[in-house]
Amino acid sequence: MSTDIESVGAWLKTAPPGHQARFSQCLSRLLAEGLLWRDEGADLSTYSFLVRHLDQAQCYFSTIGLQLIHHERLHILQLYSDQSALRVQFNKETTLWALLCRLVYAEKKESATLSLTRHPTILSGELYLRYVELFPARNVRKKMASQEALQNLAAAKLIRASRSSLERITEPEVVIELLPTLEVVIPASKLKAISEKLGEFGACLN
């Protein structure tokens, strides 16, 4: 392990001016956020730099017990600890909305219906109706609860709405974009189990 980190140090010493500071900034950004997506404007520069120096970044994170995964098809960099993905820890309400968004995302990706958008979309009102169908015993009595949950998902780069729509994201006509990052946070291999258990899970949380 020491040899690996020494090789990274040796690489930085011979790298062009500014690389050491830039490398450190990019590592810190990924460590803080846990996930970078190329198509998120604010992530593009950091994502591109780390992909160019992926071996060195993976080596560095391995020395502190983390695994850096590059989901090439989705253009996503994600950090894992021994137990789970980093920085994706939600309260129970946000967790339910995340699971619902993942299921809807999968349904729309598999649908033969022609879409005019790059990523699947759903109206906020339609998403709320799906929530009520899945969790009939869990009534969202407070608008703020669902609004906070959806805003948490937007902050985690799992869904997206226009900036002007974020403050009113629970209004029925607001269009919510379901992002590919949902695929890495909730892998397809877990979808069947999630679909089967989601209603039971929601009832238990009441």
Secondary structure, 3 states (H helix, E strand, C coil): CHHHHHHHHHHHHHCCCCHHHHHHHHHHHHHHHCEEECCCHHHHHHHHHHHHCHHHHHHHHHCCCCEEEEECCCCEEEEECCCCECCCCCCHHHHHHHHHHHHHHHHHHHCCCCCCCCCCEEEHHHHHHHHHHHCCCCCCCCHHHHHHHHHHHHHCCCEECCHHHHCCCCCCCCEEEECCHHHHHCCHHHHHHHHHHHHHHHHHCC
